[in-house]
Amino acid sequence: MLIKVFGSAVFGVEATTITVEVNIDKGIGYHLVGLPDNAVKESSYRIAAALKNNGYQLPGKKITINMAPADLRKEGSAYDLTLAIGILAASGQIPAEDVDKYIIMGELSLDGSLQPIKGVLPIAIKAKEEGFKGFFLPKQNVKEAAIVSGLDVYGIDNVTEIIDFFSGKGTLQPTVINTREEFYKTLDFPEFDFTDVKGQESIKRCMEIAAAGGHNIILIGPPGAGKTMLAKRLPSILPPMTLKEALETTKIHSVAGKIKDVGLMNQRPFRNPHHTISDVALVGGGTFPQPGEISLAHNGVLFLDELPEFKRTVLEVMRQPLEDREVTISRARFTITYPSSFMLVASMNPSPGGYFNDPDAPVSSSPHEMQRYMNKISGPLLDRIDIHIEVTPVPFEKLSDKQKAESSTDIRKRVMEAREIQTNRFAHLENIHYNAQMNTKQIREYCDLDETSLQLLKTAMERLNLSARAYDRILKVSRTIADLEGSANVEPQHISEAIQYRSLDREGWLG
């Protein structure tokens, strides 16, 4: 008897429906075809033990299973349940009428219980698109899949539950989650708050500008100046995620298997990889492609602490994703694209010893050593960082001050007002939502300067030896400063403030 059941495979952040055809005929044997990997091939042992331990069995006949499309590689152990139900239906141990109306996925243990799987959200979205009635999956993943409305999602603990469902011996209740209600109900603020930061008013101002325009930022300063502390508080002043952004972000984390018993992610991700990270771990890819740190930071913040300590090759592979806001991984057999629209926050010491031209510093480095240390970061990468700011240690008077600093909530209000202006400005443009995403054409259109501002910019570029690449960055940042003040035009004071935030472009900065 020939039976068709349906599973799903995830490539990039999209799912593809897999048709599992099970044919049982005279003879003896178990043949699994359709480009399965070792984990899929080994499923026969797990299925046999799970069925036997629950009062069912593999038929002693010739079992042929084809996983179509046959030229697409099938990876992982998530097809165990699909294959088991197909075998039971084809051998007449359960009725076969309704099994093709559902997507069935799950990894079987030997006792018939189910283990969680990856990529549940893209699979559920695809199942709804293709008109399937429901989706059977492990109970641990049910909240993630229930985000998709209009699809019956059944979480199961043991293979007997789905067998009883198709046999009519038992009923299962679909899990229902009100996505919007769930999303807004748990929309709270992160644990870190700017009210904990003493002093550093100019740095906080920089952080506010970066958050308002989505600008990349680099903090330069000696150890203990507060660079990491400030960076960790940046997500607390970013605008809350929209429902669309939350879905995009959850999808990527679902594919990577990072969703732990939560439905929709509602906090912007903050990723902080160690400097020993490899190219593939940062950008994504591998034998079985997985999203890297830059994609896991999509719609959030990627924090690279001690930037010059990262391998140069690792930093250089980030150049294209920073520009295009997506990363394409091409291999001989496949090409996949992961979104990677993130805010880059980097921090670094100004020298190998950590201190910069400080007579009281315990260790000092020669100008040559400092220059060599700074040169570890290439010009093209710095070109993609809009704001460079020097962080100085906080004096004792500020540290011991009992007065509370401004809270993240107050700063966030101003950031959201500035973002609202940008959303309205770029409403007619599909892929541009905030100032940092502007290209040269939009900069010319929205950053129109008067004669005084032009003269100021010209003087600054000549006197401070600013590079040509700094020009567009200064205009973008000045546009954000103007938005924070509610100004329709970019004024001279906005330009002069933006010029201050290009420390590393000045020739002789170390001299």
Solvent accessible surface area in square Angstrom, and as a share of the most:
residue,aa,sasa,rsa
1,M,125,0.56
2,L,104,0.52
3,I,16,0.08
4,K,96,0.41
5,V,0,0.00
6,F,36,0.15
7,G,0,0.00
8,S,3,0.02
9,A,8,0.07
10,V,45,0.26
11,F,63,0.26
12,G,7,0.07
13,V,18,0.10
14,E,105,0.47
15,A,7,0.05
16,T,48,0.28
17,T,23,0.13
18,I,0,0.00
19,T,30,0.18
20,V,0,0.00
21,E,43,0.19
22,V,0,0.00
23,N,51,0.26
24,I,17,0.08
25,D,78,0.40
26,K,181,0.77
27,G,43,0.41
28,I,160,0.81
29,G,25,0.24
30,Y,65,0.25
31,H,83,0.37
32,L,28,0.14
33,V,73,0.42
34,G,8,0.08
35,L,74,0.37
36,P,13,0.08
37,D,12,0.06
38,N,107,0.55
39,A,32,0.24
40,V,1,0.00
41,K,108,0.46
42,E,90,0.40
43,S,0,0.00
44,S,18,0.12
45,Y,162,0.62
46,R,44,0.16
47,I,0,0.00
48,A,35,0.27
49,A,29,0.22
50,A,0,0.00
51,L,0,0.00
52,K,153,0.65
53,N,96,0.49
54,N,35,0.18
55,G,72,0.69
56,Y,46,0.17
57,Q,118,0.52
58,L,48,0.24
59,P,22,0.14
60,G,71,0.68
61,K,108,0.46
62,K,78,0.33
63,I,4,0.02
64,T,46,0.26
65,I,0,0.00
66,N,41,0.21
67,M,0,0.00
68,A,27,0.21
69,P,57,0.36
70,A,56,0.44
71,D,119,0.62
72,L,50,0.25
73,R,98,0.36
74,K,0,0.00
75,E,59,0.26
76,G,30,0.29
77,S,26,0.17
78,A,17,0.14
79,Y,5,0.02
80,D,1,0.00
81,L,0,0.00
82,T,0,0.00
83,L,0,0.00
84,A,0,0.00
85,I,0,0.00
86,G,0,0.00
87,I,0,0.00
88,L,0,0.00
89,A,0,0.00
90,A,4,0.03
91,S,37,0.24
92,G,58,0.55
93,Q,61,0.27
94,I,6,0.03
95,P,58,0.36
96,A,22,0.17
97,E,131,0.59
98,D,60,0.31
99,V,1,0.00
100,D,64,0.33
101,K,93,0.40
102,Y,8,0.03
103,I,2,0.01
104,I,0,0.00
105,M,4,0.02
106,G,0,0.00
107,E,48,0.21
108,L,1,0.01
109,S,25,0.16
110,L,102,0.51
111,D,85,0.44
112,G,0,0.00
113,S,35,0.23
114,L,8,0.04
115,Q,74,0.33
116,P,65,0.41
117,I,18,0.09
118,K,114,0.48
119,G,1,0.01
120,V,0,0.00
121,L,0,0.00
122,P,2,0.02
123,I,4,0.02
124,A,0,0.00
125,I,47,0.24
126,K,56,0.24
127,A,1,0.01
128,K,95,0.40
129,E,125,0.56
130,E,88,0.40
131,G,65,0.62
132,F,31,0.13
133,K,114,0.48
134,G,0,0.00
135,F,0,0.00
136,F,0,0.00
137,L,0,0.00
138,P,0,0.00
139,K,101,0.43
140,Q,84,0.38
141,N,10,0.05
142,V,16,0.09
143,K,83,0.35
144,E,9,0.04
145,A,0,0.00
146,A,6,0.04
147,I,10,0.05
148,V,16,0.09
149,S,77,0.50
150,G,76,0.73
151,L,13,0.07
152,D,51,0.26
153,V,1,0.00
154,Y,15,0.06
155,G,10,0.10
156,I,0,0.00
157,D,71,0.37
158,N,36,0.18
159,V,0,0.00
160,T,42,0.24
161,E,51,0.23
162,I,0,0.00
163,I,0,0.00
164,D,45,0.23
165,F,47,0.19
166,F,19,0.08
167,S,34,0.22
168,G,67,0.64
169,K,150,0.64
170,G,31,0.30
171,T,121,0.71
172,L,35,0.17
173,Q,149,0.66
174,P,44,0.28
175,T,46,0.27
176,V,132,0.76
177,I,32,0.16
178,N,88,0.45
179,T,24,0.14
180,R,147,0.54
181,E,110,0.49
182,E,60,0.27
183,F,2,0.01
184,Y,119,0.45
185,K,139,0.59
186,T,66,0.38
187,L,60,0.30
188,D,89,0.46
189,F,108,0.45
190,P,40,0.25
191,E,152,0.68
192,F,73,0.30
193,D,38,0.20
194,F,1,0.00
195,T,29,0.17
196,D,68,0.35
197,V,4,0.02
198,K,65,0.27
199,G,8,0.07
200,Q,24,0.11
201,E,105,0.47
202,S,71,0.46
203,I,3,0.02
204,K,14,0.06
205,R,71,0.26
206,C,0,0.00
207,M,0,0.00
208,E,10,0.04
209,I,0,0.00
210,A,0,0.00
211,A,0,0.00
212,A,0,0.00
213,G,0,0.00
214,G,2,0.01
215,H,0,0.00
216,N,13,0.06
217,I,0,0.00
218,I,0,0.00
219,L,0,0.00
220,I,3,0.02
221,G,3,0.03
222,P,17,0.11
223,P,65,0.41
224,G,80,0.77
225,A,3,0.02
226,G,22,0.21
227,K,12,0.05
228,T,48,0.28
229,M,75,0.33
230,L,1,0.00
231,A,0,0.00
232,K,68,0.29
233,R,21,0.08
234,L,0,0.00
235,P,14,0.09
236,S,3,0.02
237,I,1,0.00
238,L,6,0.03
239,P,15,0.09
240,P,40,0.25
241,M,5,0.02
242,T,78,0.45
243,L,30,0.15
244,K,144,0.61
245,E,43,0.19
246,A,0,0.00
247,L,62,0.31
248,E,62,0.28
249,T,1,0.00
250,T,0,0.00
251,K,36,0.15
252,I,1,0.01
253,H,11,0.05
254,S,2,0.01
255,V,9,0.05
256,A,13,0.10
257,G,23,0.22
258,K,96,0.41
259,I,19,0.10
260,K,152,0.64
261,D,97,0.50
262,V,74,0.43
263,G,10,0.10
264,L,18,0.09
265,M,35,0.16
266,N,20,0.10
267,Q,62,0.28
268,R,36,0.13
269,P,10,0.06
270,F,60,0.25
271,R,55,0.20
272,N,72,0.37
273,P,13,0.08
274,H,115,0.52
275,H,62,0.28
276,T,96,0.56
277,I,22,0.11
278,S,54,0.35
279,D,50,0.26
280,V,70,0.40
281,A,47,0.37
282,L,0,0.00
283,V,18,0.10
284,G,5,0.04
285,G,5,0.05
286,G,26,0.25
287,T,120,0.70
288,F,104,0.43
289,P,29,0.18
290,Q,66,0.29
291,P,11,0.07
292,G,4,0.04
293,E,27,0.12
294,I,0,0.00
295,S,0,0.00
296,L,7,0.03
297,A,0,0.00
298,H,10,0.05
299,N,21,0.11
300,G,4,0.03
301,V,0,0.00
302,L,0,0.00
303,F,0,0.00
304,L,0,0.00
305,D,41,0.21
306,E,46,0.21
307,L,0,0.00
308,P,3,0.02
309,E,77,0.35
310,F,8,0.03
311,K,107,0.45
312,R,123,0.45
313,T,84,0.49
314,V,0,0.00
315,L,2,0.01
316,E,43,0.19
317,V,57,0.32
318,M,0,0.00
319,R,80,0.29
320,Q,81,0.36
321,P,1,0.01
322,L,16,0.08
323,E,99,0.44
324,D,78,0.40
325,R,47,0.17
326,E,76,0.34
327,V,5,0.03
328,T,64,0.37
329,I,9,0.05
330,S,69,0.44
331,R,110,0.40
332,A,116,0.90
333,R,208,0.76
334,F,57,0.24
335,T,84,0.49
336,I,16,0.08
337,T,57,0.33
338,Y,1,0.00
339,P,36,0.23
340,S,1,0.01
341,S,17,0.11
342,F,6,0.03
343,M,10,0.05
344,L,0,0.00
345,V,0,0.00
346,A,0,0.00
347,S,0,0.00
348,M,0,0.00
349,N,22,0.11
350,P,2,0.01
351,S,1,0.00
352,P,77,0.48
353,G,29,0.28
354,G,1,0.01
355,Y,56,0.21
356,F,58,0.24
357,N,103,0.53
358,D,61,0.31
359,P,130,0.81
360,D,130,0.67
361,A,20,0.15
362,P,107,0.67
363,V,86,0.50
364,S,93,0.60
365,S,21,0.14
366,S,49,0.32
367,P,94,0.59
368,H,127,0.56
369,E,68,0.31
370,M,4,0.02
371,Q,85,0.38
372,R,150,0.55
373,Y,13,0.05
374,M,20,0.09
375,N,86,0.44
376,K,93,0.40
377,I,7,0.04
378,S,8,0.05
379,G,24,0.23
380,P,53,0.33
381,L,0,0.00
382,L,17,0.09
383,D,36,0.19
384,R,44,0.16
385,I,0,0.00
386,D,2,0.01
387,I,0,0.00
388,H,0,0.00
389,I,20,0.10
390,E,67,0.30
391,V,2,0.01
392,T,91,0.53
393,P,79,0.50
394,V,32,0.18
395,P,73,0.46
396,F,150,0.62
397,E,126,0.56
398,K,92,0.39
399,L,103,0.51
400,S,57,0.36
401,D,64,0.33
402,K,186,0.79
403,Q,140,0.62
404,K,162,0.69
405,A,27,0.21
406,E,74,0.33
407,S,32,0.20
408,S,3,0.02
409,T,53,0.31
410,D,63,0.33
411,I,4,0.02
412,R,24,0.09
413,K,120,0.51
414,R,89,0.33
415,V,0,0.00
416,M,81,0.36
417,E,114,0.51
418,A,1,0.01
419,R,35,0.13
420,E,102,0.46
421,I,64,0.32
422,Q,0,0.00
423,T,73,0.43
424,N,99,0.51
425,R,41,0.15
426,F,3,0.01
427,A,80,0.62
428,H,130,0.58
429,L,46,0.23
430,E,151,0.68
431,N,118,0.61
432,I,20,0.10
433,H,99,0.44
434,Y,32,0.12
435,N,0,0.00
436,A,11,0.09
437,Q,30,0.13
438,M,5,0.02
439,N,78,0.40
440,T,71,0.42
441,K,151,0.64
442,Q,16,0.07
443,I,2,0.01
444,R,126,0.46
445,E,107,0.48
446,Y,40,0.15
447,C,7,0.04
448,D,112,0.58
449,L,25,0.12
450,D,67,0.35
451,E,130,0.59
452,T,88,0.51
453,S,0,0.00
454,L,79,0.39
455,Q,96,0.43
456,L,62,0.31
457,L,3,0.01
458,K,113,0.48
459,T,44,0.25
460,A,13,0.10
461,M,41,0.18
462,E,111,0.50
463,R,193,0.71
464,L,64,0.32
465,N,76,0.39
466,L,13,0.06
467,S,36,0.23
468,A,88,0.68
469,R,90,0.33
470,A,0,0.00
471,Y,65,0.25
472,D,38,0.20
473,R,30,0.11
474,I,0,0.00
475,L,4,0.02
476,K,16,0.07
477,V,2,0.01
478,S,0,0.00
479,R,9,0.03
480,T,0,0.00
481,I,0,0.00
482,A,0,0.00
483,D,3,0.02
484,L,30,0.15
485,E,101,0.45
486,G,55,0.53
487,S,29,0.18
488,A,88,0.68
489,N,97,0.50
490,V,4,0.02
491,E,56,0.25
492,P,35,0.22
493,Q,102,0.45
494,H,1,0.00
495,I,0,0.00
496,S,42,0.27
497,E,31,0.14
498,A,1,0.01
499,I,13,0.06
500,Q,106,0.47
501,Y,12,0.05
502,R,1,0.00
503,S,4,0.02
504,L,23,0.12
505,D,8,0.04
506,R,69,0.25
507,E,131,0.59
508,G,61,0.59
509,W,38,0.13
510,L,18,0.09
511,G,99,0.96
